Amino acid sequence: MGEYKLKNELLELNPNTIKDKIYIIRNQKVMLDSDLAEIYGYNLSAFNQQVQRNIEKFDKDFMFQLNNEEYLNLKSQFVTSSWGGKRKLPYAFTEQGIYMLMTVLKGKLAVKQSKALIRLFKEMKDFILENEKRYVEYKDFAKLSIQTNKNTEAIKQIEKNMVTKQELMRFIKNISNKKNDKDILILNGKQVESDMAYQKIYSEANHSIYIVDNYISLKTLVLLKNINPNVDVTIFTDNINKGLHKLEYNDFSKEYKNVKIEFKKTNGKYHDRYIIIDHNKRTEKIYHCGASSKDSGKRITSINKIKDKKIYKEMIENLLKTKTLILT
């Protein structure tokens, strides 16, 4: 692929331009081929040609083509003439597809835009992760409104005003100071704010942290950002659904150089989640987790300290023998 197919000007990327090009289709956040082509300075035909040449890299959860109903619904949201006329049904790229796209589009200009996209995605994700506990499901927010206002008409107002993409960021800010929005989990029988529970556990480590969890994401790493110096972290996972990508991990490592992480496979043998602190040391602790740390706060769950550590010794030793996991 030569750079001669690129336009002379590339779209300048900033949070506003990216936010306006992210849509919710099939209950997931996606970007359209036309917008990505504009970002990378391609005409749409040349952009799609590069994707088709590497189509084996784009599974269905990476990219899909809109159907007529989705296309018409999306088109109705625009008042500009750019959506006029006939065109082939557009392709939508999920976040995983966008990261894969970065490996397909080569050249200095493409690399420049890919780096800018990665930084912007990280900036947006960091904001969401820091404020994730502020998100409230529609039904929960309806109940909260009823309790606050003592008025069932509140549901109708929520239905009209609180579910659009444009309102999302405002929604987060509006409820960010409410004490009862903090999500909790049960740590050793006591209610604890979810993120604080994991940070408390990780702060106990002086030598090592082992995390056994087949479902991980960037949040799994972010919860580790304040661990004690010189603590080595090993995450045992099969990274099901590819929740964590190499580009995300690399970006995290550059920012948090104090966190040293090794990834090893579980080979599909472990369903439960565990946190092992300071294995084979006097300060060793083992915690059984009811859910993945990436889902911290989304649902109430429990984390319990295990009293009889001996029965887990063989399990841990077997995990340490597994092969290295290579992120993609």
Secondary structure, 3 states (H helix, E strand, C coil): CCHHHECCCCCCCCHHHHHCCCEEECCEEEEEHHHHHHHHCECHHHHHHHHHHCHHHCCCCCEEECCHHHHHHHHCCCCCHHHCCCCCCCEEEEHHHHHHHHHHCCCHHHHHHHHHHHHHHHHHHHHHHHHHHHCCCHHHHHHHHHHHHCCCCHHHHHHHHCCCHHHHHHHHHHCCCCHHHCCEEEECCEEEEHHHHHHHHHHCCCCEEEEECCCCCHHHHHCCCCCCCCCEEEEECCCHHHCCCHHHHHHHHHHCCCCEEEEECCCCCCCCEEEEECCCCCCCEEEEECCCHHHCCCCCCEEEECCCHHHHHHHHHHHHCCCECCCC
